Amino acid sequence: MARRPLPRILTDSAPLARMANSTSLARSRELARTAADSASDVLHPLITIGRGLRRLGAAGRARWGETPRDHRGPLAFFVGACVLVVCLVPYGPLLALITVMGAGAWAGRERTPVDTGPGEAERERLRALYEALVPYFSVDGDPSPLYAHDGDWERVFPEYAFDEGGRIERLQLKYPAYFTDGEDQSRVRIEQVLYAKAGRGREYHFVWDELANQLTLTALGALPTDLVAQRFVTSPGETVLGFTDPDAVQRTLPVTAGEERRDAPPVVWRTGPRSTEPHLLILGQPGTGATTLLRSIALQALQHGEVLVIDGSGTGEYGCLVGRHGVLGVESGLAGALATLEWASHETERRLIAANRARQAGRSAPEDTRRPLWIIADRPTALAHIAVAEGREDPQQWLEVPLRHGRAAQVTVVVADQFESAELLSDPVRAHTKARVVLGPATAEEVRAVLGAPPHTTPVESVPPGRGYARLGSAPVLRLQVPATPDPLDDATGQAHRQAVLALLPERTVPADGSGPAEPVTDGRSTDAGKPVDVRKLEEASTSADAGRPVSVSKPAGPAVVSPDGGTAAADADGADGAASDTEQAGSSAEPVGAASRVRSAQRGETRVVNGSAEAVRAEG
């Protein structure tokens, strides 16, 4: 039955229209709205308490329903006993009423809802990232693809977090099971896409969970650069290369940064007879902190051992170590480096033979074979160029014996060089340096070529000095920040850093030949400047059968000729008796050629010191 329309008089009548738009009706509506707001304000406390009591009652009923049936009787008895006690206590009912009203008011307060979801800009960033991953995580023929154009990005991003600037700080994503996550090339492609879409200029850490088919991206903060050289709490045989992320290692060391003391996670390199990576190779770009790391290692090694330094660059970065206790030599010339490394090679053999004979005799190894010996070579390839030009042997060949047998002989080799000359490193250096460090900006391919594994973070283009990656043997690749250890003799070094390094240096000692410290030049001439050095005898001494014995340079009255016995012989080769008496007076030296020879000369009335090989001394003199 159809509905009949209303009479026209009721719909289009003028009186009803005038009543709807009349001023009195509008005023009545405004008064009713004002009265409702006033009543709401007056009754707001009661409304809040009522809402809270309702919530408390609902929570009590839920708790009663969750209570097992065998526990409900004791619980009811406990509640009844509490009510009885409250009733018997003076003013108990009043206090109980006030408490219940306060609890109701607290439970019924209006809570501002917290928006935990991403904003509009963050949603657009996640959607753009999802669309960028579609070509890599989707294949034709997948019946239910996780990644598809205009798909649901919330399915693949279960966890995400943004920083204050709206950039991605943490992201967990799912990927299909058919993705080849076991191939490095496939991983690198995904990491490059995430690095580009999440924001360049930061370093990201990637964790691949192959079992759950999940990838977690985390934006890493910069490693602290305020740590300087200091005494680290380590045991003998442990060397601190630098510091890394807190979750990368399971150890911390107390350090001092300015006036603040805190715990920092170190990268500890262990050496000695039981070390699986007894030798270290450092590669980097110029000015990235390789020399700083070598200087830091040398200062730590001098606490329990002796150090030989080969400065292939010849810039005098290790001048602060000259004449210090435990420093056997600092050589920058080719002849001195050859003689020093040859002595180190024969010293390694001597230690092995002495330790073997002691074991066969049932005795412990001699004390001189148990004291660690460190060979620190900075840019040995620079000396290889000079050796080729002069038709002499490569100094790196004398590192083969310490590299092969140094672990048993307590001999540790540390080599540092640059990427441009890494191909000139000898095969023994590449094969036996299991501990590796890469400093400065480097691509993932360069890091993989040096460390044997790609980094789990995205390398950045601009890094502070001393920043890089380290890998000890087959351990994971770690981020590394080397503690600041500048040259204290450099004018550009700050006073605080200079005092920190000088505090770690051992005391100065006189030269091993017993001649005492060199005297200042008087009247524009030096007492030693006119004494020649026989270079031919020096070369014969370096290639003799007894080259493994310590060699030193003394200063006799006549022309100086170096003998392999640690003293000086006469110019005549047949004067054996005179050489023996001179050797007895000078004593046996534990330093190689050039370690203690410091020739002072005068040029234009100025005093200067010539350090290094005999050829350099002859050229400077």
Residue, then its C-alpha position, 0 to 999 in steps of 0.5 A: m500500500a503506497r504512502r500518502p503524501l502529507p497535506r500541502i498545508l503542513t509542508d509549505s505553510a508560511p507559519l511553520a517556516r517562520m517558526a523554524n527561523s524565528t529569533s526566539l527558537a534560536r535563543s532557546r537552542e542556545l540556552a539549552r546548549t549552554a545549560a548542558d555545557s554548564a551541567s557537564d562542567v558541574l557534574h564532570p567529577l561525578i562523571t569521571i568517578g563513575r567512569g572509573l568505578r565502572r572500569l574498576g568493576a570490569a577489571g575486578r570481574a575479569r580478575w575474578g573470572e581468571t581466578p581458578r575455582d579452587h582459589r576463589g574461596p580463599l580470595a573471597f574470605f580475604v576480601g571479606a576479612c579486609v572489609l570487616v577490618v575496615c569497618l572496625v577501624p575508627y573512621g575506617p568506612l570514611l577512609a575506605l570511601i575516600t580511597v575508592m572515590g580517589a581510585g575511581a577518579w584516577a581510573g576514569r580520567e580521560r587519557t589522550p590517545v597516543d598516535t603510534g602509527p607513522g605520519e603522512a610523510e613517513r607513510e609516503r617514505l615507506r611506500a616509496l621504499y616498498e615500490a623500490l624493492v618490488p623489482y628485486f623481490s618479485v618474479d613472474g608467476d608468483p600466485s601471492p607475491l609479497y611485493a607488487h606495484d600498488g601492494d600493501w607495504e604493511r605486510v612486509f614492514p612489521e617494525y619501523a622507527f623514525d628519528e626526529g628528522g623523519r628519516i628511517e632509524r630502524l626497519q625490519l622487512k620480510y622477503p620471499a623465500y625464493f630470494t637468493d639471500g645466500e649470494d653476496q651480489s644479491r645482498v649488495r643490491i638490496e643494501q644499496v637500494l635501502y641505503a639510497k632510499a633510507g637517506r645517504g650520508r649515514e652508516y647502516h647496519f644490515v642483519w640477514d636472518e636467512l631462517a626467517n627470511q627477514l632483513t633488519l636495517t639499523a642506522l648507526g651513530a658515529l663512533p666516538t673520536d674523543l679517545v686519545a692514547q692512554r694506558f689500557v687495562t689489558s694483559p700481556g699479549e693483548t693490543v687495543l687497535g681501537f674501539t667499536d660498537p657496543d653490541a659488536v663485542q662482549r668486553t668493555l675497557p675503562v677509558t678516559a675522555g677528557e675529564e670523563r671516565r666511561d666504559a668503551p667496547p675495544v677491538v683487542w688483538r691477541t698475539g703470542p704463541r697461541s695466537t691464530e693471527p700473530h701478524l697485522l696488515i694495515l691499508g688505507q689512503p694517505g692521511t687516514g690514520a695508519t701511522t697513528l695506529l702504528r704509533s699506538i701499537a708501538l707505545q703499547a708494545l713497549q710495555h712488555g717488549e722491544v720494538l724495531v721501526i722501519d719508516g719507509s716514508g722517511t717523514g720522521e713520524y717516529g722521531c719521538l721513539v728514538g733513544r727510548h728504552g726498548v726501542l732497538g732502532v728507527e730506520s728510514g734509509l735503505a741500508g739501515a732498513l736492510a741491515t735491521l731486517e736482516w738482523a731481525s730475521h737471524e734473531t728469529e732463527r736464533r730464538l727458535i734454535a735456543a728455545n728448541r735446545a732448551r726444550q730438548a734439555g728439559r729446561s724452560a726457554p731463555e729469558d731473552t727468547r721470551r721477551p716479545l719483539w715487534i717489527i713495525a714497518d711503515r710503507p716498506t714498498a717505498l723502500a722497495h722502489i729505492a732498492v730496485a733503482e739501486g739494484r739491491e734486494d727488497p727489504q720485504q724478503w727479510l720479513e719472510v722468516p719473522l712472518r713464518h716463524g715469528r709466533a713461536a719466537q715471540v716476534t710480531v710483524v706489523v705492516a702498514d701501506q697504502f692502497e696504491s702500492a698494495e700490489l707491491l707487497s710481497d707474498p709472505v706479507r699477504a699470506h701471513t698477516k691474518a689480522r687486517v685493518v682498513l682505514g679511511p673511505a673505501t668501497a665495499e669491494e676494496v674492504r672485501a679484497v683486504l679483509g676477505a669479507p664485505p662489511h655489514t655496514t654501508p661505507v660512507e664517503s667522509v670519515p674522520p681520521g682513524r676510522g675504518y674496519a678491522r677483522l681478526g682472522s675469520a671473525p666478523v668485520l667490525r667498525l673501528q675508531v683508532p684512539a688519537t695518537p699524534d706525533p708529539l714533536d709535531d707543532a700542529t699537535g695540541q697540548a693535551h694530546r702531546q702530553a698524553v703521548l709523552a706520558l706513555l713514552p719510556e725513559r730515554t737511554v744512552p746509545a748502546d755503544g756506551s759512547g753517551p749522548a752526543e754533545p752539542v756542536t761548538d764553534g760550528r764543528s762537530t767532534d764526530a762530523g769528520k769521521p767517515v763511515d766505511v759503507r763497503k764494510l757495512e754491506e759485508a757485515s750485513t751479508s756475513a754468516d754472523a749477521g744474526r748477531p747484534v751489530s752496532v756502530s761505535k766511534p773509535a779514534g780512526p776511521a770507523v769500520v763496522s764489525p758484526d761483533g757489536g764493536t769497531a775494528a781497525a781499518d786494516a782487515d788483519g788487525a784481529d787482536g785490536a778488533a777483539s780488544d775494542t769489542e771487549q771494551a764496547g760490549s755486546s749490543a742488542e741493537p741493529v745497525g743504525a739504532a744507536s748511531r746518531v751523527r751530529s754535523a754542522q752546516r752553516g753554523e746550525t746543529r742538526v741530527v742525521n738519523g738512519s743508514a750509513e749512506a744517509v750519514r755519508a750523504e748528509g755529512 
